[in-house]
Amino acid sequence: MAPPSLLLHYSQRRLSHSTRGGFFFVPTTLALLTSLLILFYLFTTSNIFFLHYRRPTLTLEMPKLLSSGVARRSSPVSPDGGPAAGSSPGEESPGAAGRPAVAGGSGGRGVNAGQRGSGDRFGPSGDHVNNNDVYHNRDVFEKDYREMNRSFKIYVYPHRRDDPFANVLLPVTFEPGGNYASESYFKKSLMKSHFITKDPTEADLFFMPFSIARLRHDPRVGVAGIQDYVRDYVLNITRRYPYWNRTGGADHFYVACHSISRSAMDKASEVKMNAIQVVCSSSYFLPGYITHKDASLPQVWPRQGDPPNIISSKRNKLAFFAGGINSPVREKLVKAWRNDSEIFAHYGRLTTPYSDELLGSKFCLHVKGFEVNTARIADSLYYGCVPVIIANHYDLPFADILNWKSFSVVVATLDIPLLKRILKGVSSDKFSMFQSNVMKVRKHFQWHPSPVDYDAFCMVMYELWLRRSTIRVPLTASFGSN
């Protein structure tokens, strides 16, 4: 039998070797796993690995939604501006003349970086999909749009003009302007539209008409009080009306363009989780935004008419950006390209008119600032410039309807150093297709004092129509709507 001292010495040596081995193995394993994860991220988000092998772009498709297209309330107009199927050749809806083709379809959401796929393909359901078309599915969209116009109904919670917060709840009496005009334009257009019903029993959705942008500027509320206001508003309608309680708010919606809306629901979690949020800050990774339940509202700076020379304008610059350096992405862009002769990346005040730069550029850059959304996509389309989206995880407006790869380029923020190579890799034929499709979709990003078929308002209504529920929960007789 070994002496106790020898056993003790041997066991201590074994324990020492085992411990040192464990301490060495754990950090080495973690470092290896971290390296593999980084490589996987680069492989799936960057163009670096695909400079010499141009793969088709993958688009995620939503399943087809069932619809029963029938004759619409007024004479139908097809998205291309002519009479829709089933209408009389002599009939025409207001605002139909001269309207460019629209994009649509209850197809896929999301656009992959690079935008290098082209030509035709087959969707997951076996349907033929043309990557060059501005529609995900032309036939489905036209059919659904007619049915939406015929049957879709919205009930707006009523508020009197002598309400203390009438400025927040009722449509503005002036022409909206600025970056957040979409919020006010939607409410004005809705109240003038045939979608409104005063009978809540026939409503598909219920609209909570508070304005986040106007609450923000109301001295009685301000930024600090928005969460309390929204909580109290929801509490009030649940006590006065039966509509919220029967679905938990799943058939309710609100509209907001200001980015403060992402935190406005922090004290009303049932709105965040159940209601439809139509917002400009539509990122896959925002905790308050749920893709497919919520919808992306385009941020549009209102303009009237068409800019001069939009077709004949000579576009000598490859790409253009101007704006504040308020994010690491913009800082990276300006640092990489501010001295380039073909990519004009400018910060601060321009010495030339903004419109001239947009008209003189082939590609116009939409670069993430504080939020993924800015008005630059709508600016690009208005001036006939092909938008380049440099904002990861942006749930692009009307992605249920528009085939973004047919009229835009999406570049991962990691690939900013490769921007010129990516844009110069677009052939002249591909660019011509992009620009032609830009002219077809630009009117979907414009607001009008009164709704016009296929404008921004109608496209938002279609997004809401896709999100309506077909389940009807009966109202109980014990509730009133006083």
ABEGO torsion letter per residue (X at the ends): XBBAAAAAAAAAAAAAAAAAAAAAAAAAAAAAAAAAAAAAAAAAABAAAAAABBBBBBBBBBBBBBBBBBBBABBBBBAAGBBBBGBBAABBBBGABGBBBBBBEBBBBEBBBGGABBEBBBBAAGBBBBAABABABAAAAAAAAAAAAAABBBBBBBBBAABAAAAAABBBABBBBEAAAAAAAAAAAAAABAABBABAAABABBBBABBAAAAAABAAAEAAAAAAAAAAAAAAAAAABAAAAAAGGAABBBBBABAAAAAAAAABAAAAAABBBBBABBBAABAABBBGABBBBBBBBBBBEBBBGAAABBBABABBBBEBBABAAAAAAAAAAAABAABBBBBEBBABBAAAAAAABABBBBBBBABABBAAAAAAAAAGBBBBBBBBGBBBBGAAABBAAAABBBBBAAAAAAAAAAAAABBAAAAAAAAAAAAAAAAAABBBABBBBGBAAAAAAAAAAAABBABBBBBBAABBAX
